[in-house]
Amino acid sequence: MAETTSEFTSFGTMLRHLRRRARITQRELGIAVGYSEAHIARLEANQRRPDVAAVTGRFLEALDLKDDPGAAEQLVALATAARKGSMQATQSDILSEAPPTNLREQLTAFVGREDEMAEVKRLLRTTRLLTITGMGGIGKSRLAAQVAAEMLSQYSDGVWIVSFANVTTADQVITSVAATMNLASSDLLEGLKSYLRNRKALLVLDNCEHVIGRCTQLAVSLLQACPNLNIIVTSREVMNVPGETVWHLPPMSCEETQLIFLQRARAMRPDFEPTAESIPLLNRVCDVLEGVPLAIELAAARLQVLSLQEIVAMLDDPFRLLAGGSRLAHPRHQSMRALIDWSYNLLPPAERTLFRALSACEQEFDMDAVVRHFAEGATVGGADVLDLLTQLVKKSLVLIDDSAAHVSYHMPRIVRMYAAERAEESV
């Protein structure tokens, strides 16, 4: 006979009760529903809004409620009430208009990145210009969008995201921002300044690397004229201007990459469940792809036609494996080769030469090794190697490890393989 659960008045307390009744840990429940352990903990503490669709579609099965329809119905009802309740404001808020925004509901659940979210929010309290940088596919845009959504209530005059993914010329930058905010003016820059001058607002400039110069000019102009404006920039290349705080988005943790893989895998095969035999294979995929969310998603999508063991066997040929992304994605986000092509093609000739040559260095290398490798005057195409290496670091193609007294560098495995291919082609 099903146990009564009518005494529960909050989603979190009932979720905790049902999880314990099912004899599963927060981590095990997280894996089953595609959430991190920290996300489950916050749900149980009523510190995070439940997603009603996820509760209905994944939690009920994970908590084994098929034989307890009363508990299932109450859990969904509490999730609905919690979501509505968290979206209600004080009476004065209800009487006022919601902040203007172009934010849209995401089609997939946001997985992990709890620490990174907290850090970005903390940085926004101390800086007005925050650049989130990192290699292509690391999740900069999705993180920025999630932060913007969760901070909407803190920006009373609006939150906007402007993507430059489809912008082809610098002249389209200001036009795109004005169009996003539905502003028309004979002088668009002055019109933007006038509109934002006395407003507390957040502007996210997304995918800026190919128009970084014009984005930099726009950001600086707006910040100088609008004292209550915050700007988040996502770019593989930093702006390098006074007042900019640069934050490098790290790879996802092993647990988070597993959750990403499972989320995408279940979209392809709803019956997919990890087993004792498949866990080592899943760990192998996550290790080789080094916590890059897009790479993990592309690998998981191959479960449509391959087994997990076959996917692992193809990791030595990553550019063939990691392709065929979503039709809704920009073409350069539909394969890892296109993604790195984009970064490579933005490099000046001398930087391309050094990028290709670095594939011959050890997996981890230091500045001395680079200089030794190029010996004669340590120059490439007449440019100083140190300056060129600095540019590759700024453009997220070479990563830096400064945790020890002696700084070292490395290229992510898939970037290194791409550089080696390019080096072979150039011979």
Secondary structure, 3 states (H helix, E strand, C coil): CCCCCCCCCCHHHHHHHHHHHCCCCHHHHHHHHCCCHHHHHHHHCCCCCCCHHHHHHHHHHHCCCCCCHHHHHHHHHHHHHHHHHHHCCCHHHHHCCCCCECCCCCCCCCCCCHHHHHHHHHHHCCCCEEEEECCCCCCHHHHHHHHHHHCHHHCCCCEEEEECCCCCCCCHHHHHHHHHCCCCCCCHHHHHHHHHCCCCEEEEEECCHHHHHHHHHHHHHHHHHCCCEEEEEEECCCCCCCCEEEEECCCCCHHHHHHHHHHHHHHHCCCCCCCCCCHHHHHHHHHHCCCCHHHHHHHHHHHHCCCHHHHHHHHHCHHHHCCCCCCCCCHHHCCHHHHHHHHHHCCCHHHHHHHHHHHHCCCEECHHHHHHHHCHHHEECCEEHHHHHHHHHHCCCCEEECCCCCCEEECCHHHHHHHHHHHHHHC
